[in-house]
Amino acid sequence: MSREFGIIPARIEDAPLIARAVMMAVGEDICRDFAGDDHSVEDVEALFTELAAMDDSQYSYRNTLVALDPEGKVAGVCVAYDGALLHRLRRRFFEAAKRRLNRDMEGMADETSPDEFYLDTLAVWEPYRGNGLGRRLLLAQAARAHAAGKPAGLLVDKDNPKAEALYRHLGFTPAGERPFAGVVMNHLQLTKPVDQQQS
């Protein structure tokens, strides 16, 4: 299926692509909202690129796995981290948003909790879709979750039933609702290990 694609830890030079993935995952509306009236979506991209290049932000390359095509180009990205670290990791986001966008984001509700390993961002570039890369990236991060002894958790927009169907097919089950950037989303968890050979 997609055996010629590899899944590897991201490198610091992947930061611009991680930023692009985060922006794809959160969507245009939220990115424009982050920018506000005084800044551009390009400013938001610079913010996420800075965060992705850090060692200690939630969007860090250290929390990221990338799918590489046979030529070594990044085809997809999945960012995930232990939910117990959210408050420490998110401090960098708050600091950078204040400095770059003059936005005080510290009142944001938590999108995860200490009892789960949070799959924050999943994006596969359009030319590579249909090769099972999203599934492979998710399962690779879910394996990290289970190695940490925690369920893998994620949020999915209520208006994205296709993505939710994929997650449910992989074994994710409903775990209520949670807000992200003011939008209430469906919260799903994968509580049982998934056989990596199926990926």
C-alpha positions as CSV (number, residue, x, y, z in Angstrom):
1,M,0.0,0.0,0.0
2,S,2.4,2.7,1.2
3,R,5.4,0.6,2.1
4,E,7.8,2.9,0.2
5,F,6.9,5.7,2.7
6,G,8.8,6.0,5.9
7,I,7.7,7.3,9.3
8,I,10.5,9.0,11.2
9,P,10.9,11.6,14.0
10,A,10.8,15.2,12.7
11,R,13.9,17.3,12.5
12,I,14.3,20.9,13.5
13,E,14.5,21.8,9.7
14,D,10.9,20.5,9.4
15,A,9.6,23.3,11.5
16,P,8.0,25.2,8.5
17,L,6.2,22.1,7.4
18,I,5.0,21.4,11.0
19,A,3.6,24.9,11.1
20,R,1.8,24.4,7.8
21,A,0.3,21.1,9.2
22,V,-0.9,22.8,12.4
23,M,-2.6,25.5,10.3
24,M,-4.2,22.9,8.1
25,A,-5.4,21.0,11.1
26,V,-6.9,24.0,13.0
27,G,-8.4,25.5,9.8
28,E,-8.5,28.8,8.1
29,D,-11.2,30.4,10.3
30,I,-9.2,29.8,13.5
31,C,-6.0,31.0,11.9
32,R,-7.7,34.2,10.8
33,D,-9.1,34.6,14.3
34,F,-5.6,34.2,15.8
35,A,-4.3,36.9,13.4
36,G,-7.0,39.3,14.4
37,D,-7.4,42.7,12.7
38,D,-3.8,43.8,13.0
39,H,-1.9,40.8,11.7
40,S,-1.9,38.4,8.8
41,V,-2.2,34.6,8.4
42,E,1.5,34.8,7.4
43,D,2.2,36.2,10.9
44,V,0.4,33.2,12.4
45,E,2.5,30.9,10.2
46,A,5.6,32.5,11.5
47,L,4.4,32.0,15.0
48,F,3.8,28.3,14.5
49,T,7.1,27.9,12.7
50,E,8.9,29.5,15.7
51,L,7.1,27.1,18.1
52,A,7.8,24.1,15.9
53,A,11.5,24.8,16.0
54,M,11.6,25.0,19.9
55,D,12.5,22.0,22.1
56,D,9.8,22.8,24.6
57,S,6.6,23.8,22.9
58,Q,3.5,21.7,22.3
59,Y,4.2,22.0,18.5
60,S,7.9,21.1,18.9
61,Y,9.6,19.0,16.2
62,R,10.4,16.8,19.2
63,N,6.7,15.9,19.6
64,T,6.3,15.2,15.9
65,L,6.5,12.3,13.5
66,V,6.7,12.9,9.7
67,A,5.9,10.6,6.8
68,L,8.6,10.7,4.1
69,D,7.9,9.9,0.4
70,P,10.5,7.7,-1.5
71,E,12.5,10.9,-2.4
72,G,12.7,11.9,1.3
73,K,10.1,14.7,1.0
74,V,7.7,15.3,3.9
75,A,4.3,13.9,2.9
76,G,2.5,14.2,6.3
77,V,2.9,15.3,9.9
78,C,1.5,14.2,13.2
79,V,2.2,16.1,16.5
80,A,1.4,14.4,19.8
81,Y,2.5,14.8,23.4
82,D,1.7,13.7,27.0
83,G,-1.4,15.7,28.1
84,A,0.2,16.0,31.6
85,L,2.8,18.3,30.0
86,L,0.2,20.6,28.3
87,H,0.5,23.6,30.7
88,R,4.3,23.6,30.6
89,L,4.4,23.2,26.8
90,R,1.7,25.7,26.1
91,R,3.5,28.5,28.0
92,R,5.6,28.9,24.8
93,F,2.5,29.4,22.7
94,F,1.2,32.1,25.1
95,E,4.5,33.9,25.1
96,A,4.9,33.9,21.4
97,A,1.3,34.8,20.7
98,K,1.7,37.9,23.0
99,R,5.0,38.9,21.4
100,R,4.1,38.2,17.7
101,L,0.4,38.9,17.6
102,N,-0.2,41.0,20.7
103,R,-2.8,38.4,21.7
104,D,-3.4,37.3,25.3
105,M,-4.4,33.6,24.8
106,E,-4.0,32.5,28.4
107,G,-7.7,32.0,29.0
108,M,-7.9,29.2,26.5
109,A,-9.6,26.0,27.7
110,D,-7.4,22.9,27.9
111,E,-7.9,20.7,24.8
112,T,-6.4,17.6,26.6
113,S,-6.0,16.3,30.2
114,P,-3.2,14.7,32.2
115,D,-4.6,11.2,31.8
116,E,-4.2,11.0,28.1
117,F,-1.6,11.3,25.3
118,Y,-2.9,13.9,23.0
119,L,-2.8,13.6,19.2
120,D,-2.7,17.3,18.5
121,T,-2.2,17.6,14.8
122,L,-2.6,15.3,11.8
123,A,-2.1,16.5,8.2
124,V,-1.2,14.8,5.0
125,W,-0.4,16.9,1.9
126,E,-3.0,16.5,-0.8
127,P,-0.8,14.8,-3.4
128,Y,-0.1,12.0,-0.9
129,R,-3.7,11.4,0.3
130,G,-5.2,8.0,-0.3
131,N,-2.0,6.1,0.6
132,G,-2.9,5.3,4.2
133,L,-0.3,7.8,5.6
134,G,-2.7,9.5,8.0
135,R,-3.5,6.1,9.4
136,R,0.1,5.1,9.7
137,L,1.0,8.4,11.4
138,L,-1.9,8.1,13.9
139,L,-1.0,4.5,14.8
140,A,2.7,5.4,15.2
141,Q,1.8,8.1,17.7
142,A,-0.8,5.9,19.4
143,A,2.0,3.4,19.9
144,R,3.9,6.2,21.8
145,A,0.8,6.8,23.9
146,H,0.5,3.1,24.9
147,A,4.2,3.0,25.7
148,A,3.5,5.8,28.1
149,G,0.6,3.8,29.6
150,K,-2.0,6.3,28.5
151,P,-4.9,6.2,26.0
152,A,-4.4,8.3,22.8
153,G,-6.9,11.2,22.7
154,L,-7.9,13.6,19.9
155,L,-10.4,16.2,19.0
156,V,-12.4,16.2,15.7
157,D,-14.6,18.9,14.4
158,K,-18.3,18.0,14.5
159,D,-18.5,19.2,10.8
160,N,-15.8,16.6,9.8
161,P,-17.6,13.2,9.8
162,K,-15.2,11.8,7.3
163,A,-12.3,12.2,9.7
164,E,-14.3,10.9,12.6
165,A,-15.2,7.8,10.6
166,L,-11.5,7.2,10.0
167,Y,-10.7,7.5,13.7
168,R,-13.6,5.2,14.7
169,H,-12.5,2.7,12.1
170,L,-9.1,2.6,13.9
171,G,-10.7,1.9,17.2
172,F,-11.2,5.4,18.7
173,T,-14.4,5.7,20.7
174,P,-16.4,8.8,21.9
175,A,-15.2,10.3,25.2
176,G,-17.4,13.4,25.3
177,E,-16.8,16.9,24.0
178,R,-14.0,19.4,24.5
179,P,-13.4,23.0,23.4
180,F,-10.6,24.1,21.1
181,A,-10.1,27.8,20.4
182,G,-13.8,28.5,21.3
183,V,-15.2,25.6,19.1
184,V,-16.7,22.6,20.8
185,M,-15.4,19.4,19.2
186,N,-15.9,15.7,19.7
187,H,-13.3,14.0,21.9
188,L,-12.3,10.5,21.0
189,Q,-9.9,8.1,22.7
190,L,-8.1,4.9,21.7
191,T,-7.8,2.9,24.9
192,K,-6.5,-0.4,23.5
193,P,-3.1,-0.9,21.7
194,V,-3.4,-1.3,17.9
195,D,-1.3,-3.9,16.1
196,Q,1.3,-1.8,14.2
197,Q,1.4,-4.6,11.5
198,Q,-2.0,-3.5,10.3
199,S,-0.7,-0.1,9.4
